[in-house]
Amino acid sequence: MTYLTHLECSLCGKLHPATEPQNLCTACGKPLLARYDLKALAQVWNKAILADRREDMWRYREILPVTDLENIVSLGETMTPLLRAKRLGDALNLKLLWIKDESRLPTGAFKARGLAMAVSKAKEFGLTELAIPSAGNAATALSVYAARAGMRAHIFMPKDAPSFNAKTTQLAGAQVELVDGLITDAGRIVAERKEQEGWFDVSTLKEPYRVEGKKTMGLELAEQLGWRLPDVIIYPTGGGTGIVGMWKAFEELERLGWIGSKRPRMVSVQSTGCAPIVKAFHEGNSEAEFWENASTIAAGLRVPKAIGDFLILNALRQSGGTAVAVSDAEILNAMSELASSEGILSCPEGAATVAGLKTLLDRQMIEPDGEVVLFNTGGFAVYSEHNS
Ligand SMILES: *Cc1c(COP(=O)(O)O)cnc(C)c1O
């Protein structure tokens, strides 16, 4: 049973009911976050209860938003492996390196976590027409979960999104429109048309439950490390929902008394071809500016403006973390390094974390005896030449 109580604006704090579909805060237009009765849950929940549960993301159902488990739309969102990367760690002179390999999830990328949750909640609310602007992998994830739920998916993505995404969304029977522009242009089209078309907008962080799905990355990581956290987490950041979700996971776990107050330093990696968060971080700004002419082979990082930018920047700063940009050449090099040293066939986004780690080690911003977790957010299969 869920302990979900309501939604709260991440900026102004205005409360919104969780009993009906919601998008942004009706007062200030910022993202809403799900809140749970953690005090009550702490009285009855314990780690032993989890031991008997299936190893998938729904094992944390008390702090996930689905009310009736019958509404869960699942393709088997397995707990992803936390792989010790000893050979790569040794090569980099780093004591303890882990890679959380999200490529095992349905669709081959971690976007499945968020869209499984959003589609399950859509089912709970009786919604049937879902629209999404996407850089690529979110489109694929929505299209398969919508198909599984018998809903219609309306996809808007850049015309030069990876061909994997254009093909898979079509296979899954979604209505696909390729946009002459980027995810932000796609988002504008959805916002303009949704009311008239009767679509529910599941844009990340405009829809409050995708981040709850991504939160499970942080819950799993803590559980896999025996309810403690590493020194550093390096995450390839586009819309930033993964960072925001993990940060939220750690806060909830602390409130439940399952972990202490120590947090990992959270590090965002972006591409030098699209690095709005890196720029804002180093300029000391609380929000990011729109990044002109965004371009990178890491399609998931091609997000020129993120609606949750202030939340990402807060998490980086509160954690004592940082943000770093790496070039496409460094990413390609890191892809072959990951595959040849650890046998991990990663997407460019995942490899970007290796390139980011090397940069931070070079700058002596990570100690050689530290414990570092990299997120490989998808497999090599999602990496393909662009569509047109
Ligand atoms: C979307 C995506 C990202 C960026 O994730 P955010 O949580 O939106 O920052 C990283 N890697 C891949 C493979 C993606 O599809």
The ligand as an SDF file (V2000), in Angstrom:
LIG
                    3D

 15 15  0  0  0  0  0  0  0  0999 V2000
   17.3330   10.7850  -20.8520 C   0  0  0  0  0  0  0  0  0  0  0  0
   18.6630   10.1880  -20.7580 C   0  0  0  0  0  0  0  0  0  0  0  0
   19.6530   10.7370  -19.9190 C   0  0  0  0  0  0  0  0  0  0  0  0
   19.4280   11.9850  -19.1180 C   0  0  0  0  0  0  0  0  0  0  0  0
   18.6570   11.6840  -17.9940 O   0  0  0  0  0  0  0  0  0  0  0  0
   17.9560   12.7730  -17.1020 P   0  0  0  0  0  0  0  0  0  0  0  0
   17.5170   12.0410  -15.8830 O   0  0  0  0  0  0  0  0  0  0  0  0
   16.8170   13.3240  -17.8800 O   0  0  0  0  0  0  0  0  0  0  0  0
   18.9520   13.8330  -16.7990 O   0  0  0  0  0  0  0  0  0  0  0  0
   20.8470   10.0590  -19.7990 C   0  0  0  0  0  0  0  0  0  0  0  0
   21.0970    8.9240  -20.5070 N   0  0  0  0  0  0  0  0  0  0  0  0
   20.1810    8.3880  -21.3360 C   0  0  0  0  0  0  0  0  0  0  0  0
   20.5190    7.1460  -22.0690 C   0  0  0  0  0  0  0  0  0  0  0  0
   18.9260    8.9920  -21.4780 C   0  0  0  0  0  0  0  0  0  0  0  0
   18.0210    8.4510  -22.2920 O   0  0  0  0  0  0  0  0  0  0  0  0
  1  2  1  0
  2  3  1  0
  2 14  2  0
  3  4  1  0
  3 10  2  0
  4  5  1  0
  5  6  1  0
  6  7  2  0
  6  8  1  0
  6  9  1  0
 10 11  1  0
 11 12  2  0
 12 13  1  0
 12 14  1  0
 14 15  1  0
M  END
$$$$
